[in-house]
Amino acid sequence: MKGNNNVLGGLEMISPLKEKRFFSELSIYDLSQKTGIDPAKISLIERGYKTPRKDEKKKIAKVLGCKVTDIFPENEGPKNE
């Protein structure tokens, strides 16, 4: 499986960003419209292929109503494949 979504015991691990977006009832397109970040980039960020810039992290967290550290753990970077 590609990206940062791991499979553990047959269950796919969902990124904190994707989980928060889901429970906020926002699509990638909705989040894109509210942050000004390209939807393709948001998808890549959720799957662990891109790391957002500091300003993008802040925009996303603000829209989702959470702290940056809630959705972007400090020790994770882009997945190399």
N, C-alpha and C positions, 0 to 999 in steps of 0.2 A: 504494500500500500504506500502511495506517495504522500508527501506532505508531513505535517506535524500531527495528523490524526492517527493515533496508535490503535492497534487492535489488541485487546486484552481479553482473553477468555471468550472470544467471538463477539465481543462488544466493541464498537468503535468509540474511541475517546474523542470527544468534541472539544475544540479549542474554547477557552474562556470567552473570547470575543464572539464566536458563533453562538455559544450558549446564551450570553447576555443579549445579543441581537434577537435571538429567537424569542426569549421571554419578554422582550420589549415590543414584540410583534412588528418588527421592522424587516423588510426584505433588504437584500444587498443594495438594490436600487434606491430604496427609501433612505438608507444610511448614506449612500452616495450623494443624494440630493441635499441632505441636511449638513453634510461635512464638506462637500466640494471635492471629495476624493473619488477618482475614477472607480466604477464598480468592479472592473477587472482587477484593479490593485487590491481592493477590499477582499475579493475572493482569494487572491494569492496570499494576503496577510493571514486570513482565516486558516488557510491550508498549510501555513508555515513556510511558504516559498519566498516571501518578502518580509522585511522588517520596516514598519512605518517610521517616518521621521518623528522627532519629538513633538512638533506642532500638530502632526496628524494624529498622534496618540491622544493629545489633549482634546482635539476636536471630536474624536470618536467617543472618548470617555464622557465628555460633556453631553453629547447627544444621548448616550445610553444612561446617563445619570449615575455614574460610578467613578471610582478613582482609577487613574491610569494603571496602577499596580494590580487592580482587580482583573484586568483583561490582558495585560502585557507583563507577564512575569519577567523580572530583570535578567534572569540567567538564560533566556531563550533567544536564539538568533535564527536566521533563515536556514532552512533545511538544504543541505548540499546533496544534490543527486546528479 
